[in-house]
Amino acid sequence: MPKKYLILIILLLPAFHAFSQTVKEDAIDIAYRDCLLKDTSSGNIDACAFIAYGKWNKELDNAYNKLMKSLKKAKDKTALKQSQTAWKAYRDAEFASYDNMFNRPGNKFCLMRQNGRIDVVRARVLQLRGYAESMKKD
């Protein structure tokens, strides 16, 4: 794949995500995109994705803990714990799928695998944040 097409994909992926969401682009995604633009090698893609994934994972923990603290009833907390456990099983299965589908040579497949991982965690963060925001309005 020519380098110009890979750069185009890198630039457009966050835009597609932004159109699918009604939220402002997150600083984590901006830093990830900037990191990818420096070097399109598989090694750099992995390094940039590792950092972005770690930051989104930290945001996941923060969002979960914030939501858990906002819940007053024990049954609501239990339901959230069960939901998070089920989501983690989904995440792990999804990641295994990415590892199998995109275990091919080439930067395009590396980028697809890493972006998929980040997208899964980002989506859960946004979902949990939305739940917490709804709890404030109640």
C-alpha positions as CSV (number, residue, x, y, z in Angstrom):
1,M,0.0,0.0,0.0
2,P,1.5,3.4,-1.0
3,K,2.4,5.6,1.9
4,K,0.1,8.4,0.8
5,Y,-2.9,6.0,1.1
6,L,-1.9,4.9,4.6
7,I,-1.6,8.5,5.7
8,L,-5.0,9.2,4.3
9,I,-6.5,6.3,6.2
10,I,-4.8,7.5,9.4
11,L,-6.2,11.0,8.9
12,L,-9.7,9.8,8.1
13,L,-10.3,7.2,10.8
14,P,-10.7,9.7,13.6
15,A,-13.0,11.7,11.4
16,F,-15.3,8.8,10.7
17,H,-15.4,8.1,14.4
18,A,-16.1,11.8,15.1
19,F,-19.1,11.7,12.7
20,S,-20.5,8.6,14.4
21,Q,-20.3,10.4,17.7
22,T,-21.7,13.7,18.7
23,V,-18.8,14.5,21.0
24,K,-15.7,16.6,20.4
25,E,-12.5,14.7,19.4
26,D,-10.7,13.6,22.6
27,A,-7.1,14.8,23.3
28,I,-6.1,11.1,23.4
29,D,-7.2,10.6,19.8
30,I,-5.5,13.9,18.7
31,A,-2.2,12.8,20.3
32,Y,-2.5,9.3,18.7
33,R,-3.1,10.8,15.2
34,D,-0.2,13.2,15.6
35,C,2.0,10.3,16.7
36,L,1.0,8.2,13.7
37,L,1.7,11.0,11.3
38,K,5.4,11.1,12.5
39,D,6.2,7.6,11.2
40,T,3.9,5.1,9.4
41,S,6.1,2.0,10.2
42,S,4.5,-0.9,11.9
43,G,6.7,-0.4,14.9
44,N,5.6,3.2,15.3
45,I,2.0,2.3,14.8
46,D,2.3,-0.2,17.6
47,A,4.1,2.2,19.9
48,C,1.6,5.0,19.3
49,A,-1.3,2.6,19.8
50,F,0.2,1.3,23.0
51,I,0.2,4.8,24.5
52,A,-3.3,5.7,23.2
53,Y,-4.7,2.4,24.4
54,G,-3.2,2.8,27.8
55,K,-4.7,6.3,28.1
56,W,-8.1,5.1,27.0
57,N,-7.9,2.2,29.4
58,K,-7.1,4.6,32.3
59,E,-10.1,6.6,31.2
60,L,-12.2,3.4,31.3
61,D,-11.2,2.8,34.9
62,N,-12.0,6.4,35.8
63,A,-15.4,6.3,34.1
64,Y,-16.3,3.0,35.7
65,N,-15.3,4.2,39.2
66,K,-17.1,7.5,38.8
67,L,-20.3,5.7,37.7
68,M,-20.0,3.1,40.5
69,K,-19.7,5.9,43.1
70,S,-22.8,7.6,41.7
71,L,-24.9,4.5,42.2
72,K,-26.7,4.3,45.5
73,K,-28.4,0.9,45.4
74,A,-26.5,-2.3,45.9
75,K,-28.5,-4.0,43.1
76,D,-27.4,-1.2,40.7
77,K,-23.8,-1.6,41.6
78,T,-24.1,-5.4,41.2
79,A,-25.7,-4.9,37.8
80,L,-22.9,-2.6,36.7
81,K,-20.2,-5.0,37.9
82,Q,-21.9,-7.8,35.9
83,S,-22.2,-5.6,32.9
84,Q,-18.5,-4.7,33.1
85,T,-17.5,-8.3,33.4
86,A,-19.6,-9.2,30.4
87,W,-18.1,-6.3,28.5
88,K,-14.5,-7.5,29.3
89,A,-15.4,-10.9,27.9
90,Y,-16.7,-9.2,24.7
91,R,-13.5,-7.0,24.5
92,D,-11.2,-10.1,24.9
93,A,-13.1,-12.0,22.2
94,E,-13.1,-9.0,19.9
95,F,-9.4,-8.5,20.4
96,A,-8.8,-12.2,19.6
97,S,-10.8,-11.8,16.5
98,Y,-8.7,-8.8,15.4
99,D,-5.5,-10.8,16.1
100,N,-6.7,-13.5,13.8
101,M,-8.1,-11.4,11.0
102,F,-5.3,-8.9,10.9
103,N,-2.3,-11.1,11.6
104,R,-0.9,-10.3,8.1
105,P,2.1,-8.4,7.0
106,G,1.7,-4.8,6.2
107,N,1.1,-1.5,8.0
108,K,-2.6,-1.4,6.9
109,F,-3.4,-4.6,9.0
110,C,-1.4,-3.4,11.9
111,L,-3.3,-0.1,11.9
112,M,-6.6,-1.9,11.5
113,R,-5.9,-4.2,14.5
114,Q,-4.7,-1.3,16.7
115,N,-7.5,1.1,15.8
116,G,-10.0,-1.7,16.4
117,R,-8.7,-2.2,19.9
118,I,-8.8,1.5,20.7
119,D,-12.3,1.9,19.3
120,V,-13.7,-0.9,21.5
121,V,-12.3,0.7,24.7
122,R,-13.2,4.3,23.6
123,A,-16.8,3.3,22.9
124,R,-17.1,1.8,26.4
125,V,-15.6,4.9,28.0
126,L,-18.1,7.1,26.2
127,Q,-20.9,4.7,27.1
128,L,-20.0,4.8,30.8
129,R,-19.5,8.6,30.8
130,G,-23.0,8.9,29.3
131,Y,-24.5,6.7,32.0
132,A,-22.8,8.9,34.7
133,E,-24.0,12.0,33.0
134,S,-27.6,10.6,33.0
135,M,-27.3,9.8,36.7
136,K,-26.5,13.5,37.4
137,K,-29.7,14.6,35.7
138,D,-31.9,12.2,37.7
